[in-house]
Amino acid sequence: MGSKPLIRVRDVMKTHFDLVEGMATVAAALETMQHVETKTLIVRPRNDHDEIGIVSLSDISREVLARDRAPDRVNIYEIMVKPAFTVHPDMDIRYCARLFDRFGLSRAPVVKDREVLGVVSLTDLVMKGLLPNL
């Protein structure tokens, strides 16, 4: 019996993502969003003692669109999740999938030494991590 190759989060994560300030309006953040395929905005920490935040397009849909709020009057900090669950780039994708399942996550920033390196999603874990091995 052969052992399965170890696939790490860094092997499947998206390295293109959008960083925004918490004070930005939802409208401004969406206008500057360049990497829609991540479906995520990473919120920069305000200082060295702050934590990374995250906002997904589904958060914006639920908190702004569905509630008929004006996107130019809602700040990112009002709807973001902070601190964001983060994963390490060297984590085995099987453990990442278990973490996502346990906490009901669909994506997370990939962070090393407080620097965001990318974003990983369930889709990335399955399509890039599992499919090539079938």
ROSETI-528642 format. One line per field, with one value per residue: residue number from 1; residue in one letter; x, y, z of N, C-alpha, C in turn. Coordinates in nm, 3 decimals. Layout:
nr <- NUM|...;
rest <- A|...;
n.u <- X|...;
n.v <- Y|...;
n.w <- Z|...;
ca.u <- X|...;
ca.v <- Y|...;
ca.w <- Z|...;
c.u <- X|...;
c.v <- Y|...;
c.w <- Z|...;
END
This chain:
nr <- 1|2|3|4|5|6|7|8|9|10|11|12|13|14|15|16|17|18|19|20|21|22|23|24|25|26|27|28|29|30|31|32|33|34|35|36|37|38|39|40|41|42|43|44|45|46|47|48|49|50|51|52|53|54|55|56|57|58|59|60|61|62|63|64|65|66|67|68|69|70|71|72|73|74|75|76|77|78|79|80|81|82|83|84|85|86|87|88|89|90|91|92|93|94|95|96|97|98|99|100|101|102|103|104|105|106|107|108|109|110|111|112|113|114|115|116|117|118|119|120|121|122|123|124|125|126|127|128|129|130|131|132|133|134;
rest <- M|G|S|K|P|L|I|R|V|R|D|V|M|K|T|H|F|D|L|V|E|G|M|A|T|V|A|A|A|L|E|T|M|Q|H|V|E|T|K|T|L|I|V|R|P|R|N|D|H|D|E|I|G|I|V|S|L|S|D|I|S|R|E|V|L|A|R|D|R|A|P|D|R|V|N|I|Y|E|I|M|V|K|P|A|F|T|V|H|P|D|M|D|I|R|Y|C|A|R|L|F|D|R|F|G|L|S|R|A|P|V|V|K|D|R|E|V|L|G|V|V|S|L|T|D|L|V|M|K|G|L|L|P|N|L;
n.u <- 0.083|0.067|0.164|-0.027|0.048|0.175|-0.008|0.001|-0.148|-0.037|0.009|-0.232|-0.367|-0.507|-0.316|-0.374|-0.549|-0.771|-0.698|-0.836|-0.923|-1.071|-1.231|-1.322|-1.593|-1.850|-1.924|-1.699|-1.500|-1.590|-1.572|-1.298|-1.222|-1.038|-0.998|-1.221|-1.262|-1.176|-1.373|-1.363|-1.271|-0.987|-0.928|-0.720|-0.508|-0.530|-0.314|-0.006|-0.108|-0.351|-0.586|-0.629|-0.903|-1.198|-1.414|-1.672|-1.822|-2.071|-2.130|-2.160|-2.379|-2.577|-2.574|-2.590|-2.710|-2.946|-3.068|-3.133|-2.959|-2.766|-2.480|-2.284|-2.299|-2.236|-1.979|-1.691|-1.592|-1.823|-1.945|-1.758|-1.576|-1.389|-1.149|-1.017|-1.042|-0.746|-0.514|-0.212|0.045|0.183|0.015|-0.140|-0.369|-0.580|-0.615|-0.683|-0.928|-1.076|-1.073|-1.218|-1.465|-1.532|-1.569|-1.747|-1.655|-1.586|-1.379|-1.049|-0.795|-0.453|-0.183|0.141|0.374|0.229|0.172|-0.034|-0.052|-0.213|-0.538|-0.745|-0.991|-1.276|-1.335|-1.085|-0.938|-1.059|-1.077|-0.817|-0.656|-0.757|-0.867|-0.647|-0.525|-0.687;
n.v <- -0.119|0.214|0.533|0.832|1.132|1.420|1.707|2.047|2.346|2.574|2.478|2.477|2.717|3.041|3.303|3.556|3.818|4.050|4.332|4.540|4.839|4.864|5.088|5.154|5.198|4.963|4.992|5.126|4.935|4.720|4.836|4.858|4.600|4.343|4.073|3.879|3.608|3.503|3.567|3.711|3.961|4.073|4.217|4.467|4.476|4.739|4.822|4.706|4.561|4.475|4.254|4.042|4.080|3.954|3.955|3.819|3.781|3.672|3.759|4.032|4.022|3.919|4.103|4.360|4.383|4.209|4.326|4.567|4.787|5.080|5.052|5.247|5.358|5.182|5.058|4.850|4.745|4.713|4.480|4.280|3.978|3.936|3.847|3.690|3.345|3.182|3.003|2.809|2.813|2.570|2.372|2.054|1.970|1.804|1.839|2.105|2.092|1.952|2.139|2.349|2.217|2.161|2.418|2.539|2.682|2.833|2.946|3.084|3.315|3.265|3.261|3.361|3.441|3.674|3.782|3.800|3.554|3.437|3.308|3.042|2.809|2.587|2.490|2.517|2.331|2.087|2.081|2.145|2.003|1.742|1.635|1.614|1.384|1.171;
n.w <- 0.000|-0.097|0.031|0.063|-0.113|0.053|0.063|0.088|0.229|0.106|-0.148|-0.278|-0.237|-0.325|-0.451|-0.519|-0.395|-0.231|-0.035|0.211|0.390|0.713|0.753|0.503|0.275|0.185|-0.081|-0.192|-0.144|-0.301|-0.552|-0.586|-0.584|-0.724|-0.753|-0.786|-0.794|-0.553|-0.383|-0.152|0.086|0.243|0.550|0.650|0.939|1.183|1.330|1.489|1.700|1.636|1.470|1.179|0.958|0.787|0.505|0.323|-0.002|0.034|0.293|0.244|0.073|0.248|0.466|0.356|0.088|0.110|0.328|0.236|0.263|0.209|0.016|0.011|0.254|0.448|0.641|0.602|0.845|0.993|0.909|0.893|0.986|1.268|1.500|1.208|1.125|1.064|0.856|0.842|0.595|0.568|0.655|0.633|0.378|0.445|0.721|0.717|0.582|0.775|0.984|0.864|0.836|1.105|1.212|1.044|0.818|0.498|0.368|0.425|0.533|0.449|0.652|0.753|0.993|1.060|0.814|0.533|0.297|0.112|0.013|0.104|0.002|0.042|-0.210|-0.339|-0.188|-0.254|-0.545|-0.635|-0.465|-0.424|-0.665|-0.859|-0.769|-0.819;
ca.u <- 0.000|0.143|0.111|-0.075|0.142|0.134|-0.041|-0.010|-0.234|0.034|0.004|-0.365|-0.425|-0.501|-0.223|-0.429|-0.660|-0.789|-0.685|-0.910|-0.925|-1.200|-1.310|-1.373|-1.734|-1.870|-1.922|-1.561|-1.426|-1.631|-1.519|-1.155|-1.199|-0.982|-0.987|-1.354|-1.260|-1.155|-1.500|-1.324|-1.190|-0.909|-0.925|-0.588|-0.505|-0.506|-0.181|0.061|-0.181|-0.482|-0.593|-0.680|-1.046|-1.237|-1.552|-1.699|-1.932|-2.197|-2.155|-2.210|-2.515|-2.666|-2.579|-2.613|-2.810|-3.073|-3.128|-3.159|-2.876|-2.689|-2.340|-2.196|-2.318|-2.197|-1.835|-1.647|-1.579|-1.955|-1.992|-1.647|-1.547|-1.257|-1.037|-1.046|-0.974|-0.638|-0.443|-0.070|0.069|0.238|-0.086|-0.190|-0.504|-0.679|-0.644|-0.754|-1.067|-1.137|-1.092|-1.330|-1.587|-1.561|-1.611|-1.841|-1.587|-1.574|-1.250|-0.971|-0.665|-0.334|-0.097|0.267|0.440|0.135|0.159|-0.129|0.012|-0.316|-0.669|-0.778|-1.133|-1.311|-1.322|-0.942|-0.895|-1.111|-1.047|-0.672|-0.590|-0.807|-0.886|-0.526|-0.482|-0.782;
ca.v <- 0.000|0.338|0.643|0.947|1.244|1.530|1.831|2.154|2.458|2.662|2.418|2.493|2.848|3.149|3.404|3.686|3.851|4.194|4.388|4.665|4.900|4.849|5.210|5.167|5.160|4.843|5.034|5.154|4.808|4.642|4.904|4.833|4.455|4.295|3.928|3.830|3.462|3.466|3.596|3.752|4.080|4.062|4.349|4.493|4.519|4.882|4.842|4.581|4.493|4.440|4.125|4.039|4.056|3.896|3.976|3.744|3.835|3.628|3.850|4.155|3.992|3.901|4.219|4.486|4.366|4.153|4.418|4.692|4.894|5.148|5.011|5.362|5.404|5.073|5.038|4.711|4.702|4.680|4.348|4.184|3.885|3.969|3.804|3.586|3.216|3.176|2.874|2.820|2.759|2.434|2.279|1.949|2.009|1.721|1.905|2.229|2.054|1.919|2.266|2.416|2.145|2.176|2.555|2.589|2.780|2.801|2.999|3.148|3.369|3.184|3.360|3.319|3.556|3.787|3.830|3.723|3.502|3.395|3.268|2.905|2.779|2.446|2.459|2.497|2.207|1.973|2.083|2.146|1.908|1.606|1.590|1.568|1.254|1.064;
ca.w <- 0.000|-0.104|0.111|-0.014|-0.107|0.141|-0.008|0.187|0.194|0.013|-0.281|-0.338|-0.206|-0.424|-0.405|-0.557|-0.306|-0.212|0.099|0.228|0.524|0.780|0.740|0.366|0.258|0.105|-0.222|-0.232|-0.144|-0.419|-0.672|-0.599|-0.582|-0.850|-0.755|-0.748|-0.781|-0.413|-0.316|-0.017|0.111|0.366|0.615|0.710|1.079|1.196|1.388|1.524|1.807|1.581|1.402|1.042|0.944|0.659|0.461|0.200|-0.082|0.095|0.405|0.185|0.025|0.363|0.555|0.285|-0.018|0.159|0.426|0.163|0.316|0.105|0.027|0.034|0.393|0.538|0.643|0.609|0.984|1.047|0.866|0.885|1.094|1.321|1.418|1.109|1.136|0.966|0.847|0.810|0.460|0.573|0.704|0.544|0.335|0.515|0.848|0.684|0.554|0.904|1.054|0.799|0.871|1.248|1.245|0.943|0.733|0.356|0.323|0.532|0.493|0.478|0.718|0.815|1.056|1.055|0.676|0.453|0.177|0.018|0.064|0.065|0.015|0.026|-0.352|-0.365|-0.124|-0.329|-0.687|-0.659|-0.377|-0.432|-0.803|-0.929|-0.719|-0.856;
c.u <- 0.087|0.082|0.072|0.028|0.087|0.112|-0.067|-0.099|-0.166|0.028|-0.127|-0.426|-0.418|-0.409|-0.267|-0.552|-0.663|-0.780|-0.759|-0.892|-1.064|-1.291|-1.366|-1.521|-1.740|-1.863|-1.780|-1.480|-1.461|-1.577|-1.372|-1.122|-1.154|-0.986|-1.117|-1.354|-1.233|-1.282|-1.480|-1.247|-1.118|-0.896|-0.793|-0.602|-0.474|-0.368|-0.123|-0.013|-0.319|-0.473|-0.649|-0.830|-1.074|-1.384|-1.568|-1.812|-2.066|-2.231|-2.216|-2.353|-2.614|-2.684|-2.611|-2.727|-2.945|-3.143|-3.155|-3.086|-2.795|-2.541|-2.243|-2.212|-2.283|-2.046|-1.804|-1.641|-1.712|-1.999|-1.881|-1.646|-1.404|-1.249|-1.080|-0.976|-0.867|-0.577|-0.299|-0.045|0.123|0.137|-0.125|-0.334|-0.612|-0.716|-0.718|-0.901|-1.142|-1.167|-1.212|-1.462|-1.627|-1.618|-1.702|-1.782|-1.591|-1.443|-1.180|-0.844|-0.554|-0.228|0.027|0.335|0.359|0.122|0.063|-0.061|-0.090|-0.446|-0.693|-0.926|-1.156|-1.297|-1.176|-0.895|-0.936|-1.060|-0.897|-0.600|-0.630|-0.815|-0.760|-0.480|-0.576|-0.742;
c.v <- 0.124|0.445|0.758|1.059|1.355|1.655|1.936|2.266|2.548|2.610|2.444|2.632|2.943|3.256|3.545|3.711|4.002|4.231|4.520|4.714|4.881|4.969|5.232|5.133|5.033|4.879|5.056|5.025|4.725|4.704|4.874|4.684|4.407|4.144|3.864|3.679|3.417|3.486|3.650|3.883|4.056|4.203|4.363|4.525|4.669|4.913|4.705|4.500|4.450|4.306|4.142|4.012|3.998|3.927|3.899|3.813|3.791|3.712|3.981|4.135|3.988|4.031|4.351|4.470|4.319|4.244|4.556|4.811|4.954|5.113|5.127|5.420|5.297|5.055|4.889|4.662|4.661|4.538|4.242|4.088|3.913|3.921|3.693|3.457|3.216|3.037|2.901|2.757|2.616|2.331|2.180|1.984|1.925|1.785|2.036|2.199|2.020|2.045|2.341|2.350|2.170|2.314|2.617|2.696|2.736|2.853|3.067|3.207|3.270|3.282|3.293|3.444|3.685|3.849|3.739|3.684|3.464|3.367|3.126|2.881|2.629|2.403|2.432|2.363|2.086|1.971|2.078|2.041|1.765|1.555|1.545|1.429|1.140|0.995;
c.w <- 0.000|-0.017|0.019|-0.005|-0.018|0.056|0.099|0.135|0.091|-0.132|-0.353|-0.320|-0.327|-0.369|-0.443|-0.470|-0.289|-0.065|0.105|0.372|0.582|0.766|0.600|0.363|0.175|-0.043|-0.270|-0.239|-0.266|-0.548|-0.694|-0.604|-0.720|-0.863|-0.707|-0.728|-0.637|-0.332|-0.174|-0.018|0.244|0.423|0.689|0.859|1.085|1.247|1.426|1.631|1.761|1.508|1.260|1.046|0.808|0.632|0.331|0.124|-0.026|0.218|0.353|0.135|0.141|0.442|0.486|0.184|0.036|0.259|0.366|0.225|0.201|0.119|0.048|0.174|0.495|0.527|0.657|0.753|1.046|1.016|0.863|1.004|1.138|1.465|1.323|1.150|1.030|0.966|0.805|0.673|0.459|0.623|0.595|0.506|0.402|0.650|0.825|0.657|0.683|0.985|0.997|0.837|1.016|1.281|1.140|0.852|0.587|0.298|0.441|0.473|0.532|0.528|0.774|0.867|1.040|0.916|0.600|0.322|0.069|0.088|0.015|0.092|0.006|-0.119|-0.388|-0.309|-0.206|-0.473|-0.716|-0.577|-0.395|-0.574|-0.873|-0.887|-0.755|-0.982;
END
